Amino acid sequence: MEFRMSPQYSAAFLRHRGIHLAELLMAVAMMGIVLAVLVLAFTSIKTVNDLANAANRMVGTLERARTIQNIIVGWHGAAQ
């Protein structure tokens, strides 16, 4: 038994066997847009993390300064 397509379907099938250049360009453009959004999101997350790290370092430095001040004041208070 041989499989035969009707003439109206075979012409449509032969015309749409591959992808067109426009479809390929649209797919590449969509991937580019998604990639750009991901890069921007990653950059903003990195910036927020850098800012949080700087704030934490500043808090640590202030706490050490307060500890040193308390030690110095304690020594001077004991000497009087």
Sequence and secondary structure as in RCSB ss.txt:
>XXXX:A:sequence
MEFRMSPQYSAAFLRHRGIHLAELLMAVAMMGIVLAVLVLAFTSIKTVNDLANAANRMVGTLERARTIQNIIVGW
HGAAQ
>XXXX:A:secstr
      HHHHHHHHHTSS  HHHHHHHHHHHHHHHHHHHHHHHHHHHHHHHHHHHHHHHHHHHHHHHHHHHHHHH
HHHH 
